[in-house]
Amino acid sequence: QRDLHHSCRGAERVERLRLAEQLDQWAADHRKVHEALGEKIPKPDLIVYLQATTDTLMSRIAFRDRPYERQMERAYIDELNHAYENFFSKPYDHVPVLKIDTNDLDIIRNDEHLKQIENRIRSTLGLVPFQQNLPLPEK
């Protein structure tokens, strides 16, 4: 049983390394595309990172109930979550990152939560807060 435990731990380490390499490769590929097309593609004013704990992510995955996500292991999602946290912890290509904690938000079932996120983005960009148009009576 001990050999099985060590074998599983080794497989987890290999998976973590593979995940980190994939994220690094994605960033390198993105840089290459940006270098090739950088003059034609304007830089974004802001990168928005919607952050959540692994427990929240697992709950959301279960709620979506997509067949291809049903077998996702918590450890895999946790590693992916940490990789994203590390990646978005600093500006990318001199573009500021707005990190929004979404643990207590449900943008699928609560439109107000989506508006809160939109207003955070607008505020960060120095834009006026979003406000719905008032319905006007027809003439």
N, C-alpha and C positions, 0 to 999 in steps of 0.2 A: 504494500500500500504506500510505503514511503517513496518507492521509485515512481509510482504513479503521480504522487503529489509533486515530486521534483520535476517530472516530465511536464505536468500541467503548468507549473511555474515557469519553466523554460519556454513553453509555448506562448505563455502570456508575454514574456519579455520579447520574444521574437515578434509577436503581433504589435507590441508597443513600438518597437524599432521600425517595423514596416510602416506603421501609421505615421510616425514622425518623418520618415523618409518621403512618404507620399505628400505630406503637407509641405515639406521643404521643396519637393519637386514641383508642386503646384505653384508655390511662390516663385521659384526660378523660371518656370514657364511663363507665368504672368509677367515677370520682369522682362523676359525676352520679347513678348508681344508688345509690351509697353514701350520698350526701346525701339522696336521696329515701327510702331504706329503712334508713338508718343506725341508727335507733333500734330497728328490728325485727331487724336482722341483727347478731349479736355480732361484734366484731373477732376475728380469729384471734390466738392467742397467739404465733404464729411463722409466718413464711414460709420455706419450704425451697426453696433454689435448688440444683438438681443441676447443677453446672458441669462442662464438659469442653472440651478443645481442639477446634478445628475438625477436625483430623485424626481424632480419636476420634469426633466426630459423623459424619463422612463414612463411617468404618468401620461404625458402627452402622446408618446408613442403608442401606449396601450389604448388610449382614447381614440386615436386615428384608426387603429386596428387594420393596418395595411398588411396584406399577407406576407410580403417580403420583409417586413420589419418584425414579425412575430417571434422570430428566433434570435433576435439581437440580444447579446449578453450585456448585462449591466456593466461588467468590467470594460467591454469594448466602448460603450457609450461614455463611461467615465474617462477613459483615456482620450477619446475624441474630444470630450468637453475640456479636459486639461490642455490639449494641444491647441484648441481654439482660444482658450483663455490666454495661453502664452503668446500666440500669434497676434492677438488683438490687444495685448497689454501695452503696445507702443504704436506710435504713428507709423503708417505704412506709406512709404514714398512721400513723406512730409505732409500727409493728409491726416488731420486730427481724427481720432476715434471717439465716438460717443458710445459709452457702455451703458446700457439700460438693463437694470435688473428686472426680469419679467416673471419672477417666481410667484408673485401675487397678482399677476395680470392674466386675463384670458381674452385674447383678442378675437377668438373664434365666436364665443358666446356673449361677449360684452363689448358693444360698440364704443362705450365710454373709455375702455382701456386702450383701444386703438387710437382714440382722440388724444388720450394722455401722451401716448408715444409720439404722435404727430406734433403735439404742442411742445414736447421736449426737443424734438428736432428743429422745429421752427425757432424756438427760443435760442438754441445753440447757434443757429445760423443768423440770428438777429432779425428774424422775420416776425411779422405780426402774428398773434395767435390765430389759429384756425377758428372760424365761426361759421356755422351753417347759415345759408341764406334763409331769411324768414319767408314763409309762404305769403304771397301777396294775393289778395282777392282778385278774381278775374273781373274784368270790366264788361 
